[in-house]
Amino acid sequence: MSESFWLGAGYDHLMQVGETVQYRPLFKIGYDFEQGLSLSHRTRIEMYAQHDRWGNKPDTDYRFDNKIAYAFQTHLVRVHYNNVYHAIGAYSQYYPYSDNAMDHEFRLTLTKYAFQPYFEYKSQGEFKTSRYGRGVANSAFLVGGTYNF
């Protein structure tokens, strides 16, 4: 679109033990400001490929990511906050409710070289399970990296 405004589309194919679990098309939009601030949104559709272990038909979930990031001008560091909303489909005809959850992600990325290591904290929201009927929360620390061409 322009140097600052961008659009994107992609696809993730989730497999486990050689079988397709989910089809995940995604769409992104964002704007990069001159002072290092950037805003972006991603919508990912998560379509389950198979019936679950109880024989219920596959459903479709939606993930909405809203990210605000800042790249420091004086240091080779970028920080970002990502707010993730999961709109979860119904589990079965016996559990016709949709349980939604909110995640929060905080990331620090070192941007000096093409390989950029990052450290991230995730606070994952409470998903209800049809079997137990109560929420399950999760927090995680991640260490990873990206490579920019």
N, C-alpha and C positions, 0 to 999 in steps of 0.2 A: 504494500500500500504506500508506505513512505519509509524514510529512514528510522523514524520513531514509532510509527504505528504498524503493527504486524498482525497477521492472521496465520493460522496453521491448522492442519488436520493430520491425523495419524491413526494408527491401528496397532493394538497389542493383541497378541494371540497367546492366551494363557494355557499351558499344557502341564500335565502332571502324569508321570510314569508313562509317557508316550501317548496319552490321550488328551484330546481337547477338553478343557474345563469351561473356559469362557472366551467369548468374542468381545473385544473391547475397542470399538471405534471412539475417537476423541476429536474434539475441536477446541482450538485455543485462540485467544485474542489478547492483545496487550499493547501497552504504550510505555516507551522509555523516555523519561524526561532528561533534559540536558545536565542537571545537577547530580545525576546518579540514582535518582529515584525511579522505580518502575512499578507498574500495576499490571496484573494479568488475571485472566479467568480461563479455566479449563473445564469443559464438560465431558465426562467419559461415561458411556453407556456400557454396562456390564451384563451381557446376555449369556446366561448359563446354557451350556450345550447339551447337558444330559439330565435325566431324572435324578433326584437325590436318592439316597440309600433306602428311603421309605417308599419310593415309587411315585413321589409327587412330581408333577410336570415342572420343567425349568421355568424360572421367572426372570425378570429383568430388573436390575438395580441401576441407579444413577448416582454419579459422584460429581460434585460441584466444588472445584478448588478456586479460591480467591486469594491471590498472593500479592503482598507488598514487599518490595525489596529495595535495599539501598547499597550501592557500591561506593565505598569511601574514596574520595579524591586523593587523600594524603596517605592512605595505607592500602596495601594490596589485599583487602578483605571485603567480602560482600556478606551482608546479613539479610535474612528474609523470614517473614512470618507467613505461613500458609494456613488458611482456615478452610477445612474440608467438611462439606455436608454430604452425608450419605442418605439418599432416599431409597429405602429398602422395600422391595416388593413383598407380597404375601408369601408365606412359606407353604401353605397347603390349604385345602378346602376346610380342614379342621381348625386352622389357625389363620383366619382371614384378615389379620391385621398387618399393617406395614409399620415396621419399627425403624425409626430414623436415628442417626447418630451424628455427632459433631466431633471432629478431630482438630487438634492444634499442632502445628509443626514449627519449630524454631531451628534455623540452620545458620551456621557460620562456615563460609567457604574462603579458602586461601586462593587468591587469583593471580599469583606471580607467574606461573608457567602454564603451558598448554594442559598439563595434567593438574587438575584442581581438586585437592582433597577437601572433604567437608566433614563436619561434626554436626549431628542433628539430634534433637530431642523431640519425641512424638508423644502426645497425650491422646490416645485413641478413645473415642466415646464408648458409651455403653450400648452394646447390641443386645437385644433380647433374643433368646433362643426359644423355639417352639416347644422344646422338650422340657426346659426348666422354668421358663416364664420370668426370669430375672435377668438383669443386665450383667454383662461381663466387660469390665474396663481393662485397659492395657496401657502401659507406658513403656517406652523403649528409647535407648540411646543407640544411634547409628554412626558408624564411621564408614565413609565411602569416598568415591571420587568420580569426577567426570573428565572427559578428554575433549578439548575444543580444537577443531581443525582450523 
